[in-house]
Amino acid sequence: MGEVIVRLKGGLGNQLFQYASAYSFCKKHNLDLKFDLSFYNESRYNDIYRLEYYDLEINEISKRKKELLKSYLKNKKSQKRVLKLLNIFKKDNDLFEVVKASSLKNIMNREIHDTCYLFDDWFVNPDFFKNYRGELTRMFTPIHLSDESKQVLKNIQTCNSISVHVRRGDYVGNPYFNNLNESYYLPAIKEMQESMEDVIFYFFSNDTDYVMNTFKDVTNKVIVSINSTQLNKYSTKGDVEDLYLMANCKGQIIANSTFSWWGAFLNNNPNPKIIAPIKWYNDKKAQNNYQKSSLILNNWSKI
């Protein structure tokens, strides 16, 4: 049987994209799924690994294979060295194959060989796993919720709740990502108020002071701060629980982040109203690719 190795990286939202894409690929083709978690050995990233908070089977690659993979990645520009190392990964005369987001759709629909596929990209594309959405929604339910989160969840489920995700932190002054402000959020809030009765807005942010000051005139709001303690610029202490709370709201106003996107995608309410930003990136090439992509689902709105 062939296998897939995922070089997992990034924060919670990125981890879910990579897991969902690789899991769906393995499910379709009956392959073993394994992970290289070396990314999280770096001190600035060692507290943002999150898949352990879900009931998922995370099988890491062996120490030997991890060393071989490290050598391969270090020396991949040397053709002779690459070929020599690739042969180490041979299985029934098939070579180890690197999979990027740009090649996955093609590989997904072709004959699969008894080989080792290395998933080494972000895979931010729901087309890779949308057929398994129901299964993934169940899998991406946290193992544990704090008592405080359980109370917020109860409140969310008994009203016309709309989650509003405001990402600050590493997005402030970021030349690549669009730092969303009131020009996006206030029209989105107004649209929600006009489309639903008795709406209560649940704000989730890594900068609750900013939210309190910026949206002080928004009525019927709750600022969920119980999980917002900042660990570093990449994550907050309770991001897994916050994501679950967001997903249980009746609708979402999302930010331009993979974390926020999953809060909307995992929404199991019937006919949820979801609003996403038209401008995701400041970078022109990235923004152009975003506009052509299927990241924003057909039943979501853009502002």
KERO-153717 format. One record per atom (N, C-alpha, C, O): residue in one letter; x, y, z. Coordinates in steps of 0.05 Angstrom, whole numbers, plus 5000, padded with zeros to 4 digits. Example, Ala and Ser with C-alpha at 12.3 -4.5 7.8 and 13.67 -1.06 7.14 Angstrom:
BEGIN
A526448865156
A524649105156
A526449345156
A528549345169
S525749555142
S527349795143
S525850015157
S526850235161
end
This chain:
BEGIN
M501749765000
M500050005000
M501850255000
M503850265014
G501050454984
G502550704984
G501950865009
G500150795025
E503351095012
E502851265035
E503251555028
E504451625008
V502051725045
V502352015042
V503752115067
V503052045090
I505752285063
I507052435085
I506352725082
I506852845061
V505252845103
V504553125103
V506653275119
V507053225143
R507953465106
R509853645120
R508153875133
R507954095122
L506953815156
L505053995168
L506454255177
L508654255187
K505054485172
K506154745180
K503954945183
K501654895175
G504655165196
G502755385199
G500955355224
G501255165240
G499055545227
G497255545249
G494855365245
G494855205226
L492855395262
L490555205262
L489155185235
L488754965225
G488455415223
G487055405198
G488655265176
G487555105161
N491255325175
N492955195155
N493154895160
N493254735141
Q493354825185
Q493554535192
Q491054385183
Q491254165173
L488754515186
L486254385178
L486154345148
L485154145138
F487054545133
F487054525104
F488854295095
F488154135078
Q491254275107
Q493154065099
Q492053795107
Q492253605091
Y491053775131
Y489953515140
Y487653425123
Y487453195114
A485753615118
A483353545103
A484053455075
A482853265065
S485853585062
S486653525034
S487953245033
S487353085016
A489853205051
A491252945052
A489452715060
A489552495049
Y487752765080
Y485952555089
Y484052475067
Y483552235063
S482952665052
S481152605030
S482552445008
S481352264997
F484952525002
F486552384982
F487052094991
F486651904975
C487752055016
C488251785026
C485651625027
C485651385021
K483551745034
K480951615036
K480051515008
K479051295006
K480451684989
K479551614962
K481251384950
K480151214936
H483851374957
H485651184944
H486750974963
H488550824956
N485650964987
N486350755007
N489350765012
N490750555009
L490350995021
L493151025027
L493551075057
L491751175070
D495951015067
D496651075095
D497251375097
D498551485079
L496551495119
L496951775124
L498951815147
L498351725169
K501151955141
K503152005162
K503952295161
K503452445142
F505352385183
F505952675185
F508852715193
F510052565209
D509952935182
D512553035191
D511953295205
D511053495193
L512453305231
L511853535248
L514253705255
L514353845274
S516353675239
S518953815244
S518654115245
S520154245260
F516754225231
F516254515230
F515954625258
F516854845264
Y514654465276
Y513954565302
Y516254525322
Y515854585346
N518554445313
N520954425330
N522154705334
N523554745354
E521654885316
E522755155318
E521355295342
E518955275345
S522955445357
S521855565381
S519555755376
S517655765393
R519555895354
R517356085349
R514755955340
R512656075339
Y514955695333
Y512655545324
Y511855315342
Y509755185337
N513355265363
N512855015378
N510355015395
N509754805407
D508955235397
D506455235412
D504055285395
D501955375405
I504255235369
I501855285351
I500855025338
I499055035321
Y502054805345
Y501054545334
Y498354485348
Y498254495373
R496254425333
R493554405344
R492054145339
R490054095352
L492953975321
L491453735315
L491053545338
L489353375338
E492753575358
E492553405382
E490053455398
E489253295415
Y488653685393
Y486253755407
Y483753635394
Y481553685404
Y484153475373
Y481953345360
Y482353035362
Y484652945366
D480252895359
D480452595360
D481252495332
D479652365318
L483752545325
L484852475299
L487152275303
L488552285323
E487552105284
E489751915285
E492152055271
E492252075246
I494052145287
I496452285276
I498852095279
I500052085301
N499551965258
N501951785258
N504351935247
N504352015223
E506351975263
E508752115254
E510551915239
E510551675245
I512152025221
I514151855206
I516351775226
I516751905246
S517751565219
S519951465236
S522251665237
S522451835220
K523851635257
K526251815260
K528051785236
K529151985226
R528351545226
R530151495203
R529051635178
R530451775164
K526451605173
K525251735150
K525352035152
K525552175133
K524952135177
K525152425181
K527852535174
K528152745163
E529952385182
E532752465175
E533152455145
E534452635134
L532152255132
L532452225103
L530952455089
L531952565069
L528652515099
L527052725087
L528452995090
L528453165072
K529553045114
K531053285119
K533353315100
K533953535089
S534853095095
S537053105077
S536153155048
S537453305033
Y533953035041
Y532853075014
Y532153365009
Y532853484988
L530753485028
L529953765025
L532353955025
L532254155011
K534353885040
K536754055042
K538354045016
K539554245008
N538253815003
N539953774979
N538453754953
N539553664933
K535953834953
K534253784930
K535153934905
K534353864883
K536854144907
K537854284884
K540054134869
K540654194846
S541153944883
S543253774870
S541953534858
S541053354872
Q541853524831
Q540453314817
Q541353034824
Q539652854829
K543952994825
K544952724831
K544152644859
K543452414864
R544452834878
R543752774905
R540752714908
R539952534923
V539152864893
V536252824894
V535552544885
V534052394898
L536652464862
L536052204851
L536951974870
L535551774873
K539152014882
K540151814901
K538351794925
K537651564933
L537452014935
L535652014959
L532851914951
L531551784967
L531951984928
L529351894919
L529151594918
L527051474924
N531351474911
N531351174910
N531051044937
N530150824939
I531751194958
I531351094985
I528351064991
I527550885006
F526751234979
F523851234983
F522351054964
F519951054963
K523850894948
K522550724928
K520750514942
K521450404963
K518550464930
K516750244938
K515850104913
K514450224897
D516649854910
D515949704885
D516749864860
D515249874841
N519149974861
N520350114838
N518950384831
N519450494810
D517250484848
D516050744844
D517550944861
D518450884883
L517751194851
L519251394865
L517551564884
L515051584880
F518751664904
F517551864922
F516752104906
F518252194889
E514252204910
E513252414893
E512252654910
E510652624928
V513352894904
V512553134918
V509853234906
V509553254882
V507953304924
V505353394915
V504953684924
V505253744948
K504353864906
K503754144911
K500754184906
K499354014894
A499754414915
A496954474911
A496354484881
A494154404872
S498154584865
S497754604836
S497554344822
S496554324800
S498554124834
S498553864821
S496653664834
S496153454823
L495553734857
L493853544872
L491353454857
L490753224856
K489953644844
K487553574830
K488053374808
K486453194804
N490253404794
N490853224773
N491552944784
N490752744774
I493152944806
I493952694818
I491552554830
I491352304830
M489652704841
M487252594853
M485652424834
M484352234842
N485752504808
N484052364788
N485552174770
N484452084750
R488052114777
R489451924760
R490051664775
R489351644799
E491151474762
E491851224775
E494051264795
E496051394790
I493551164819
I495451194841
I497350964842
I496550734840
H499951024846
H501950814848
H502650744877
H502050894895
D503850524880
D504750424907
D507350574914
D509450454913
T507050824921
T509350994926
T508951164950
T506951134964
C510751354955
C510551534978
C510151824967
C511851934953
Y507751944973
Y507152214964
Y507752404987
Y506752375009
L509352614981
L509952815001
L508253064996
L508653204976
F506353115014
F504653355012
F506253585025
F506653585049
D507053775008
D508753985018
D507754255007
D509054374989
D505554345017
D504354595008
D502154665028
D501754525048
W500654885023
W498554975041
W495854855034
W494254815052
F495354795009
F492854665000
F490354815008
F488454695018
V490355075004
V488055245012
V486055244989
V485755434974
N484655014987
N482654984966
N480654774974
N481254534977
P478154854979
P476054664988
P475454444967
P474254244974
D476154484942
D475654284921
D477054024928
D476153804919
F479254034943
F480753794950
F479253614970
F479953374971
F477353724985
F476153555006
F473153605009
F471953495028
K471853754992
K469053834996
K467153584996
K465053595009
N467953374983
N466253134983
N466252995011
N464552815015
Y468053075028
Y468152945055
Y467453145077
Y468253115100
R466053355069
R465453575088
R464053475114
R464853545136
G461953305111
G460553215134
G462353055153
G462253095177
E463952885142
E465852725158
E467852905172
E468452865195
L468953095157
L470953275169
L469753455191
L471053515210
T467253535187
T465953695208
T465753545234
T466253665255
R465153285233
R465153125257
R467953085268
R468353095293
M469853055251
M472653005260
M473853255273
M475453235291
F473053495263
F474153735273
F472553855296
F472154095297
T471553675313
T470253755337
T472253715360
T473253495363
P472753925376
P474753895397
P474153675417
P471753615423
I476153555427
I475853345448
I474753475473
I473253345488
H475653715479
H474953845505
H473954135500
H475054275483
L472054215516
L471154495517
L471154575547
L470254425564
S472254815552
S472254915580
S469354975588
S467555005571
D468854995614
D466255065624
D465255335613
D462955375607
E467155525611
E466455785601
E465655765571
E463655905563
S467055605556
S466255575527
S463655435525
S462055495507
K463055245542
K460555105541
K458255295546
K456055265534
Q458555485564
Q456455675569
Q456055865545
Q453755925538
V458255955533
V458056115509
V456655965487
V454956075472
L457355705484
L456155535463
L453155515467
L451655535448
K452355485492
K449455465498
K448055725490
K445855715478
N449255945496
N448056205488
N447956235458
N445956335447
I450056165445
I450156185416
I448056025402
I446856105382
Q447555785413
Q445655605400
Q442755675405
Q440955555393
T442255865423
T439455925430
T438656205420
T436656325430
C440156325401
C439456585391
C440356605362
C441656425352
N439656825349
N440556875321
N443456995323
N443857235320
S445256815328
S448056895333
S449656915306
S449356745289
I451257125304
I452957165281
I455857205292
I456257395308
S457657035284
S460457075293
S461757285275
S461357285250
V463257455287
V464857655273
V467757615281
V468457665304
H469357535262
H472157485268
H473857725259
H473857795235
V475357835277
V477058065272
V479957985278
V480757955301
R481457945256
R484257865260
R486058105260
R486058275241
R487658125281
R489558345283
R492358215285
R493158075266
G493858265306
G496458135310
G498258165286
G499158385280
D498957945273
D500857945251
D499858075226
D501358115207
Y497158145225
Y496058275201
Y496358575202
Y496158705181
V496958695225
V497258985227
V499859065213
V502058985221
G499559235193
G501859325178
G502959115159
G505159145149
N501458905155
N502358685137
N502158775108
N499858835099
P504258775093
P504058865065
P502758665046
P501958735024
Y502558415056
Y501458195039
Y498458165042
Y497058145022
F497558155067
F494658115072
F493358385077
F494458565089
N490858405068
N489258645072
N488358655102
N487058465111
N489058865115
N488258905143
N485459015144
N485159265142
L483458855147
L480658935146
L479959125168
L480959105191
N478259325162
N477459525181
N474459565180
N472959405169
E473559795191
E470659845192
E469259855165
E466859805163
S470859925144
S469659945117
S468659675107
S467059665089
Y469659465119
Y468659195112
Y466659105133
Y464459015126
Y467359125159
Y465659015179
Y462959155183
Y460959015187
L462859415182
L460359555188
L458259505166
L455959455174
P458859505140
P456859425120
P456059135123
P453659075118
A457858965131
A457158685134
A455258645158
A453358495157
I455858795179
I454058785203
I451258895196
I449258775204
K451159105180
K448659225172
K447059025155
K444658995158
E448458885137
E447158685120
E445958465136
E443758365131
M447358375157
M446358165174
M443958255189
M441958105192
Q443958505199
Q441658615214
Q439158635196
Q436958605206
E439558695171
E437358725152
E436258455143
E433958435134
S437858245145
S436957985134
S435957795156
S434657595150
M436457855182
M435657685204
M434457865226
M435258095229
E432657745242
E431557895264
E433057835290
E434057615294
D433158035307
D434257995334
D437057875334
D437657685349
V438757975316
V441457875313
V443157945337
V443058175347
I444757755347
I446757815367
I449457755355
I449957525345
F451357945355
F453957915343
F455957815365
F456257945385
Y457257595359
Y459357485376
Y462057545364
Y462757425343
F463457725376
F466057815365
F468357635376
F468557585400
F469957535357
F472357375364
F474757515353
F474757585329
S476757555370
S479057715360
S481457655378
S481257575401
N483857695366
N486257685382
N487057965392
N489258005402
D485158155390
D485658425400
D482858535409
D481658695395
T482058445433
T479358515443
T479158815449
T477058925448
D481358945457
D481359225462
D480659385437
D479059575437
Y481759295414
Y481159425389
Y478159395382
Y476859585373
V477159155387
V474359095381
V472459275398
V470559385388
M473159285424
M471459445442
M471359745433
M469259875435
N473659845425
N473760135417
N472560185390
N471160385385
T473160005371
T472360045343
T469359995339
T468060135323
F468259805353
F465459725349
F463659795373
F461759655378
K464460005387
K462960075411
K460060155405
K458360125423
D459460235381
D456760325374
D454960095363
D452660135357
V456159855360
V454659625350
V453059525374
V454159445394
T450459515370
T448659415392
T448459115390
T449158985370
N447458995412
N446958705413
N449558555406
N449558385387
K451658605420
K454158465415
K455258335440
K454758425462
V456858125436
V458257995458
V461157965448
V461657865426
I463058055464
I465858025457
I466957775472
I467157785497
V467557575457
V468457315470
V471457335475
V473057315456
S472157375500
S474957415507
S476157185523
S478457195530
I474456985529
I475456775548
I477756615536
I479356505551
N477956605510
N480156445497
N482156615482
N483756505467
S482056875486
S483557055469
S486457125478
S487757285465
T487357005500
T490057065510
T492056995488
T492156775478
Q493757195481
Q495557165458
Q498057005467
Q499457085486
L498556785453
L501056625459
L503356755444
L505556795456
N502956815419
N504956955403
N503357085380
N500957085380
K504757195360
K503357335339
K501857145320
K500357235303
Y502256875324
Y501056685306
Y498556555318
Y496956435303
S498156565344
S495956415355
S495156525382
S496656665396
T492656445390
T491756505417
T491356245432
T491456025421
K491056265458
K491056025476
K488755835469
K489055595469
G486355955463
G484055785459
G482955795431
G480455795427
D484655795411
D483755815383
D482055585375
D480155615359
V482555345385
V480955105378
V478155135388
V476255085373
E477855235412
E475155265424
E473755505410
E471355485405
D475155715405
D473955945391
D472955865364
D470755945356
L474455705349
L473655625323
L471055465324
L469255495307
Y470855285344
Y468355125347
Y465955305354
Y463755255344
L466455505371
L464255685378
L463355845354
L460955885349
M465255935338
M464656085314
M462955915295
M460956005284
A463755665291
A462355485273
A459555425281
A457855355264
N458955455307
N456255395317
N454355635315
N451955615322
C455355865307
C453656105303
C451856055279
C452555895261
K449656205277
K447756175255
K448956285229
K448156205207
G450856465231
G452156575208
G454856695215
G455556705239
Q456456775196
Q459156875201
Q459757115184
Q459057135160
I461257295196
I462657505181
I465557445184
I466757475206
I466857335163
I469557235167
I471657435160
I471157625145
A474057395171
A476357555163
A477757405141
A476957185133
N479857525130
N481457405109
N483657225120
N486057275117
S482757015134
S484656825145
S483556545143
S481156505142
T485356345142
T484456065140
T482955985165
T481155825163
F483756085188
F482456025213
F479456115211
F477655965218
S479156355202
S476456475200
S474756315179
S472456265183
W476056245157
W474756095136
W473555825147
W471355755140
W475055685163
W474155435174
W471755475193
W469955305195
G471655705206
G469355755223
G466755765207
G464655695217
A466955855182
A464555855164
A464055585151
A461855495149
F466255465142
F465955205127
F464754985145
F463254815136
L465354995171
L464454785189
L461654845201
L460754705218
N460455065192
N457755135201
N455754935191
N455454895167
N454454795210
N452454585202
N449554685205
N447754525201
N449254945210
N446455045211
N445255045183
N446655085163
P442655005181
P441355015155
P441355295143
P440655495156
N442255315118
N442355575103
N443755805119
N442556015122
P446155765128
P447455975143
P448156205124
P448756165101
K448056455135
K448856685119
K451756745126
K452456795149
I453456755106
I456356795110
I457357015092
I456757015068
I458757195103
I459857425088
I462957415090
I464057385111
A464157445067
A467157445065
A468057695051
A466557825037
P470657775055
P471658015043
P472257985013
P473357775005
I471658184997
I472358184969
I475458194966
I476658054950
K476658374982
K479558394981
K480858245004
K480558315027
W482258024996
W483557855015
W486457935019
W487557925041
Y487658014996
Y490558074996
Y491158364987
Y489558474972
N493358474996
N494458714985
N496158644960
N496358804941
D497458414961
D499158324939
D497358284914
D495458134915
K498058414892
K496358404868
K496158124857
K493958034849
K498357974855
K498257704844
K496557524861
K494957364851
A497057534887
A495457364906
A492457434905
A490857254905
Q491857694903
Q489057784902
Q487757684876
Q485457594876
N489157694854
N488157604828
N487557304829
N485557204819
N489357154842
N488956864845
N486556804863
N485056614858
Y486256964884
Y484056934902
Y481356974888
Y479456824892
Q481257174871
Q478757234856
Q478057004837
Q475656974830
K480056864827
K479556644808
K479056374823
K478056184810
S479656374848
S479556114863
S476656044872
S474856204869
S476455804882
S473855714893
S473855724923
S472255584936
L475555884935
L475755904964
L473155994977
L472255874997
I471956194965
I469356294975
I467156134962
I466856144937
L465555984977
L463555804966
L461255964953
L460856204958
N459855834935
N457855974918
N455656094934
N454456294926
N454955984957
N452756094974
N453656294995
N452156375012
W456256374993
W457256585010
W457156854996
W457256864971
S456857075011
S456857334999
S459657475003
S461157395020
K460157674986
K462657824989
K462058124992
K460158224979
I463558255009
I463358545012
I466258665010
I466558905013
end
